[in-house]
Amino acid sequence: MRIGMFLDTNFPPDSRVENEAVSLIEAGHDVYLFSLNYDKRKNEEIIRGIKVRRYDVGKLVYKLSALAYTFPFFHWLIQNKLSQFIDTVQPEVLHIHDMVLAEAIFKVNEKFNLPVVLDLHENRPVIMQEYSHLKTFPGKYLIDASKWQHKQEEFIERADKVVLVTKEAKEEALTYKVSAEDKFVVLPNTIHLNIFKKYPLNPTIAQRFDGRFNIVYTGDTGLRRGTDTAIEAINILKEDIPEIHLILVGRNTEDEVLKEMVRSMSLQDYVSFEGWQDVSLFPSYIDAGDVCISPLKRNLHHDTTFANKIFQYMAMEKALLVSDCPAQENVIKSEECGLVHEANNANDMADKIRRLYNNPKLRVALGKNALEAVFARWNWDVTKQELISMYDNFEA
């Protein structure tokens, strides 16, 4: 089958888009990717078999994309490019990644009448409410998340198939009065074990943190991820566990808030800010950890999605400690590979860390369960099968 995929940003990078496209190509499909070209890359390029076609747009279009469901200008400006792509590629199905382009694609598709797959990488209307530029002028007055929510519900209803990241996201979507449950496909953002496990361990990282009880966090360090809760928990534990150490591998514009917390609590010897590191070093940092954490704060987005990091932790045979956002809590409890603390509750998080510190055998048992689960169920080779089956059914 010839598949036309659509992405409103530059490509690469986008690991989910790449993983899906390559898997479909390996299954015998032909994948063309429409990508907006904001930085003058080649207009056509083949990447891992993906036939990428980039369409030049200026900074104005980029800025208007944030206002896509406030004013119609963004959709007007790109409809001709979308139509040109479909005319040229002649796809048999349209696969929309996220919802920024969706309005324009549904409009253009009135001419072509092709089946549409809507692939929602996240609950955009909910997570938008956490963006700093939506809390300040002028974004606070120009961008209305409720309009995005209304459009998301509309697009889910109009699409022939909808791809979501968790079963919890599917349960939420079913409350939108969608007529058919079999419209949905669940495709978690799991990892490629054959890639992640092949990264060599860097011994200098383990040496730097040797002799400490290391709590490791990888990824975006924004406050909504609960990194401040982790720092507060370290402050609670520093007297009971003098060797405790929090290793934050990642970055965010809010890092200065975290660093000020560390200074005010005199935690400079207990917290390391490693900044952003290449994913090839993640196994080395995780390997240095005694406990690996995902302390996400509760919101509808975090409740219905996975942080990719939990599967990386599992692949390195580590005991996990996660907040009680249902999607990640359900995995950790069902696989018996970690403990769960109440989100945004530093005292509860500290209690769970203390339990893991005092019980090395428990940490080992949880780590073994984690490794078994990620090899058996929570890896891309397994989870991609629903996507492959969906396209097989399109062809049937």
C-alpha positions as CSV (number, residue, x, y, z in Angstrom):
1,M,0.0,0.0,0.0
2,R,1.2,3.5,-0.8
3,I,0.9,5.6,2.4
4,G,1.1,9.4,2.6
5,M,2.2,10.6,6.0
6,F,2.0,14.2,7.1
7,L,4.1,16.1,9.7
8,D,3.9,19.8,10.5
9,T,7.5,20.1,11.5
10,N,10.9,19.4,10.1
11,F,12.0,15.8,9.6
12,P,14.2,14.4,11.0
13,P,14.0,14.2,14.0
14,D,10.8,12.6,15.1
15,S,11.4,9.1,16.6
16,R,7.8,8.0,16.5
17,V,7.3,9.0,12.9
18,E,10.5,7.3,11.9
19,N,9.7,4.1,13.8
20,E,6.3,3.8,12.3
21,A,7.4,4.6,8.8
22,V,10.3,2.2,8.8
23,S,8.2,-0.6,10.3
24,L,5.6,-0.1,7.6
25,I,8.3,-0.1,4.9
26,E,9.7,-3.4,6.4
27,A,6.2,-4.8,6.2
28,G,6.1,-4.1,2.4
29,H,4.4,-0.7,2.3
30,D,5.6,2.4,0.4
31,V,5.8,5.5,2.7
32,Y,6.0,9.1,1.5
33,L,6.3,11.8,4.1
34,F,5.0,15.4,3.7
35,S,7.1,17.7,5.9
36,L,7.1,21.4,6.3
37,N,10.6,22.8,5.5
38,Y,11.5,25.6,7.9
39,D,15.3,25.6,7.5
40,K,16.0,25.1,3.8
41,R,16.8,21.4,3.7
42,K,16.6,19.4,0.5
43,N,13.2,19.3,-1.0
44,E,13.4,15.5,-1.5
45,E,15.4,12.9,0.4
46,I,15.2,9.2,1.2
47,I,15.8,8.4,4.8
48,R,15.8,4.7,5.8
49,G,13.5,4.1,2.9
50,I,11.1,6.9,3.8
51,K,10.5,9.1,0.8
52,V,10.6,12.6,2.4
53,R,9.1,15.5,0.4
54,R,9.7,18.9,2.1
55,Y,7.7,22.0,1.3
56,D,9.3,25.4,1.9
57,V,7.5,27.7,4.3
58,G,8.7,30.8,6.1
59,K,8.8,31.9,9.7
60,L,5.3,33.4,9.3
61,V,3.8,30.0,8.7
62,Y,5.7,28.6,11.6
63,K,4.2,31.3,13.9
64,L,0.8,30.8,12.5
65,S,0.9,27.1,13.2
66,A,0.6,27.9,16.9
67,L,-2.6,29.8,16.1
68,A,-4.0,27.1,13.8
69,Y,-7.3,26.8,15.7
70,T,-7.6,30.5,16.5
71,F,-7.4,31.8,13.0
72,P,-7.7,30.0,9.6
73,F,-4.7,31.5,8.0
74,F,-2.3,28.6,8.6
75,H,-4.6,26.1,6.9
76,W,-5.3,28.4,4.0
77,L,-1.5,28.9,3.4
78,I,-0.7,25.1,3.3
79,Q,-3.7,23.6,1.5
80,N,-2.1,24.0,-2.0
81,K,1.1,22.3,-0.8
82,L,-0.9,19.4,0.7
83,S,-3.0,19.0,-2.5
84,Q,0.2,19.1,-4.6
85,F,1.8,16.4,-2.5
86,I,-1.3,14.1,-2.8
87,D,-1.6,14.7,-6.5
88,T,2.1,13.8,-7.0
89,V,2.4,10.9,-4.7
90,Q,-1.1,9.3,-5.3
91,P,-1.3,7.7,-1.8
92,E,-4.0,5.2,-1.0
93,V,-4.4,6.4,2.6
94,L,-3.5,9.6,4.4
95,H,-1.7,9.3,7.8
96,I,-1.8,12.5,9.9
97,H,0.8,12.8,12.7
98,D,-0.7,15.0,15.5
99,M,-3.4,17.5,14.8
100,V,-1.9,20.7,13.6
101,L,-2.3,19.9,9.9
102,A,-5.5,17.9,10.3
103,E,-8.0,20.7,9.5
104,A,-6.3,21.5,6.2
105,I,-5.9,17.8,5.3
106,F,-9.5,17.0,5.9
107,K,-10.5,20.0,3.7
108,V,-8.2,19.0,0.9
109,N,-9.3,15.4,1.1
110,E,-12.8,16.4,0.2
111,K,-11.4,16.3,-3.4
112,F,-9.6,12.9,-3.0
113,N,-11.9,11.0,-0.6
114,L,-9.1,8.8,0.8
115,P,-9.2,7.0,4.1
116,V,-7.6,8.9,6.9
117,V,-5.6,7.8,9.9
118,L,-5.2,10.3,12.7
119,D,-2.1,9.5,14.8
120,L,-2.2,11.5,18.1
121,H,1.2,11.4,19.7
122,E,-0.2,13.2,22.8
123,N,-3.3,14.9,24.1
124,R,-2.3,18.2,22.6
125,P,-5.1,20.4,24.0
126,V,-4.3,19.3,27.6
127,I,-0.6,19.5,27.4
128,M,-0.8,23.0,25.8
129,Q,-2.2,24.3,29.1
130,E,1.2,23.6,30.6
131,Y,3.2,25.6,28.0
132,S,4.7,28.7,29.5
133,H,3.8,30.8,26.4
134,L,0.1,30.1,27.0
135,K,0.3,31.4,30.5
136,T,1.7,34.8,29.4
137,F,0.9,37.6,27.0
138,P,0.1,37.4,24.1
139,G,-0.4,33.6,23.9
140,K,-2.7,33.6,26.9
141,Y,-5.2,35.6,25.0
142,L,-4.6,34.3,21.4
143,I,-4.5,30.5,22.0
144,D,-7.6,28.9,23.4
145,A,-6.9,25.2,24.4
146,S,-10.7,24.6,24.5
147,K,-10.9,25.2,20.7
148,W,-8.1,22.6,20.2
149,Q,-10.0,20.2,22.4
150,H,-13.2,20.7,20.3
151,K,-11.2,20.1,17.1
152,Q,-9.5,17.0,18.5
153,E,-12.8,15.5,19.3
154,E,-14.1,16.4,15.8
155,F,-11.1,14.9,14.0
156,I,-11.3,11.7,16.0
157,E,-14.9,11.3,14.9
158,R,-14.1,12.1,11.2
159,A,-11.0,9.8,10.9
160,D,-11.3,6.3,9.7
161,K,-8.7,5.1,12.2
162,V,-7.2,6.7,15.2
163,V,-3.8,5.7,16.6
164,L,-3.2,6.5,20.3
165,V,-0.3,5.9,22.7
166,T,-2.0,4.0,25.5
167,K,-5.2,2.1,26.3
168,E,-5.9,4.9,28.9
169,A,-5.9,7.4,26.0
170,K,-8.3,5.1,24.1
171,E,-10.6,5.0,27.1
172,E,-10.5,8.8,27.3
173,A,-11.2,9.1,23.6
174,L,-14.2,6.8,23.8
175,T,-15.9,9.4,26.1
176,Y,-16.0,11.7,23.1
177,K,-19.1,9.7,21.8
178,V,-17.1,8.1,19.0
179,S,-19.3,5.5,17.4
180,A,-16.9,2.5,16.9
181,E,-14.4,1.2,19.5
182,D,-12.6,-0.7,16.7
183,K,-11.7,2.7,15.2
184,F,-8.8,2.8,17.6
185,V,-5.3,1.3,17.5
186,V,-3.0,1.5,20.6
187,L,0.7,2.0,19.7
188,P,2.9,2.8,22.8
189,N,6.2,4.6,22.4
190,T,8.3,1.7,23.3
191,I,12.0,1.2,22.5
192,H,14.0,-0.7,20.0
193,L,15.8,-3.2,22.2
194,N,18.3,-4.2,19.4
195,I,19.4,-0.5,19.3
196,F,19.2,0.6,22.9
197,K,20.9,-2.5,24.3
198,K,23.8,-2.2,21.9
199,Y,25.0,1.2,23.2
200,P,28.3,0.5,25.0
201,L,28.5,1.4,28.6
202,N,30.8,4.3,29.5
203,P,32.8,3.3,32.6
204,T,33.7,6.8,33.5
205,I,30.0,7.6,34.3
206,A,29.7,4.7,36.7
207,Q,33.0,5.7,38.3
208,R,31.9,9.3,38.9
209,F,28.9,8.2,41.0
210,D,30.5,5.1,42.6
211,G,29.8,4.8,46.3
212,R,26.5,6.7,46.2
213,F,22.9,5.5,46.4
214,N,21.9,6.9,43.0
215,I,18.4,8.0,41.9
216,V,18.4,8.5,38.1
217,Y,16.1,10.6,36.0
218,T,16.5,10.9,32.2
219,G,14.7,13.2,29.7
220,D,13.0,16.6,29.8
221,T,13.5,18.1,33.3
222,G,10.5,20.5,33.2
223,L,8.6,21.0,36.5
224,R,5.5,19.2,35.2
225,R,7.7,16.0,35.1
226,G,8.0,16.1,38.8
227,T,11.7,16.9,39.0
228,D,11.1,19.4,41.8
229,T,9.3,16.7,43.8
230,A,12.4,14.5,43.4
231,I,14.6,17.3,44.7
232,E,12.3,17.8,47.7
233,A,12.4,14.1,48.4
234,I,16.3,14.1,48.4
235,N,16.2,17.0,50.9
236,I,14.0,14.8,53.2
237,L,16.3,11.8,52.9
238,K,19.7,13.4,53.1
239,E,20.0,12.9,56.9
240,D,18.7,9.3,56.8
241,I,20.7,8.3,53.7
242,P,23.8,10.5,53.6
243,E,25.1,8.8,50.4
244,I,21.9,9.5,48.4
245,H,22.4,11.3,45.1
246,L,19.9,12.5,42.4
247,I,21.2,12.4,38.8
248,L,19.2,14.5,36.4
249,V,20.1,13.7,32.8
250,G,18.3,16.2,30.6
251,R,17.4,19.9,30.4
252,N,14.5,22.4,30.3
253,T,14.1,26.1,30.3
254,E,12.9,25.7,33.9
255,D,16.2,24.2,35.1
256,E,17.1,27.5,36.9
257,V,14.1,26.9,39.2
258,L,15.5,23.5,40.1
259,K,19.0,24.8,40.6
260,E,17.7,27.5,42.9
261,M,15.9,24.8,44.9
262,V,19.2,22.9,45.2
263,R,21.0,26.0,46.4
264,S,18.3,27.0,48.9
265,M,18.3,23.5,50.4
266,S,22.1,23.2,50.3
267,L,21.9,20.1,48.2
268,Q,24.8,20.8,45.9
269,D,26.5,17.6,47.0
270,Y,23.3,15.5,46.5
271,V,22.1,16.5,43.1
272,S,23.9,16.5,39.7
273,F,22.7,18.4,36.7
274,E,24.1,16.5,33.7
275,G,22.4,18.6,31.0
276,W,21.2,17.1,27.8
277,Q,23.1,14.0,26.8
278,D,23.0,11.9,23.6
279,V,20.7,8.9,24.0
280,S,23.7,6.6,23.4
281,L,24.8,7.6,27.0
282,F,21.4,6.9,28.6
283,P,22.2,3.2,29.3
284,S,25.4,4.3,31.1
285,Y,23.6,6.8,33.3
286,I,20.8,4.3,34.0
287,D,23.3,1.6,34.8
288,A,24.8,3.8,37.4
289,G,21.4,4.1,39.2
290,D,20.1,2.1,42.1
291,V,16.5,3.4,41.4
292,C,15.2,5.0,38.3
293,I,12.3,7.5,38.5
294,S,9.4,9.0,36.5
295,P,7.7,11.3,39.0
296,L,5.2,12.9,36.5
297,K,2.6,15.3,37.9
298,R,-1.0,14.4,37.3
299,N,-2.9,15.9,34.4
300,L,-5.0,14.2,31.7
301,H,-2.0,14.1,29.3
302,H,0.4,12.4,31.8
303,D,-2.5,10.1,33.0
304,T,-2.9,8.7,29.5
305,T,0.6,8.5,28.1
306,F,3.9,6.8,28.8
307,A,7.3,8.4,29.4
308,N,9.6,6.6,27.0
309,K,12.2,6.5,29.9
310,I,10.3,3.8,31.8
311,F,11.1,1.3,29.1
312,Q,14.7,2.4,29.0
313,Y,14.9,1.8,32.7
314,M,13.3,-1.6,32.4
315,A,15.7,-2.6,29.6
316,M,18.6,-1.9,32.0
317,E,17.1,-4.2,34.7
318,K,16.4,-1.4,37.2
319,A,13.8,-1.0,39.9
320,L,11.4,1.8,39.0
321,L,9.7,4.4,41.2
322,V,6.9,6.2,39.3
323,S,4.1,8.6,40.3
324,D,0.5,7.4,40.2
325,C,-0.4,8.7,36.7
326,P,-2.6,5.7,35.7
327,A,-0.8,4.7,32.4
328,Q,2.6,4.3,33.9
329,E,1.2,3.1,37.3
330,N,-0.7,0.3,35.5
331,V,2.5,-0.9,33.7
332,I,4.6,-0.9,36.8
333,K,2.0,-2.7,39.0
334,S,1.0,-5.2,36.4
335,E,4.6,-6.1,35.7
336,E,5.7,-5.9,39.4
337,C,8.8,-4.0,38.4
338,G,8.7,-1.0,40.7
339,L,6.9,1.1,43.4
340,V,4.3,3.9,43.0
341,H,4.2,7.2,44.9
342,E,1.5,9.8,45.0
343,A,2.3,12.5,42.4
344,N,3.6,15.8,43.7
345,N,4.0,14.3,47.2
346,A,7.7,14.5,48.2
347,N,7.1,12.7,51.5
348,D,5.5,9.7,49.8
349,M,8.3,9.6,47.2
350,A,10.9,9.7,50.0
351,D,9.1,6.9,51.9
352,K,9.2,4.7,48.7
353,I,12.9,5.5,48.1
354,R,13.7,4.6,51.7
355,R,11.9,1.3,51.3
356,L,14.0,0.5,48.2
357,Y,17.2,1.6,49.9
358,N,16.5,-0.7,52.9
359,N,15.7,-3.7,50.7
360,P,18.4,-4.5,48.1
361,K,16.7,-7.9,47.4
362,L,13.5,-6.1,46.5
363,R,15.4,-3.9,44.0
364,V,17.0,-6.9,42.4
365,A,13.6,-8.7,42.1
366,L,11.9,-5.7,40.6
367,G,14.7,-5.2,38.2
368,K,14.5,-8.8,37.0
369,N,10.8,-8.4,36.4
370,A,11.4,-5.2,34.5
371,L,13.9,-6.8,32.2
372,E,11.6,-9.8,31.5
373,A,8.6,-7.6,30.8
374,V,10.4,-5.3,28.4
375,F,11.7,-8.3,26.4
376,A,8.3,-10.0,26.4
377,R,5.9,-7.2,25.9
378,W,7.1,-3.6,26.1
379,N,9.4,-3.2,23.0
380,W,8.8,-1.9,19.5
381,D,9.0,-5.3,17.8
382,V,5.9,-6.4,19.8
383,T,3.9,-3.1,20.0
384,K,4.2,-2.2,16.3
385,Q,2.1,-5.2,15.4
386,E,-1.2,-3.4,15.9
387,L,-0.1,-0.7,13.4
388,I,0.9,-3.4,10.9
389,S,-2.4,-5.2,11.3
390,M,-4.3,-2.0,10.8
391,Y,-2.7,-1.4,7.4
392,D,-3.1,-5.1,6.5
393,N,-6.8,-4.6,7.1
394,F,-6.9,-1.5,4.8
395,E,-5.6,-3.7,2.0
396,A,-7.9,-6.6,2.7
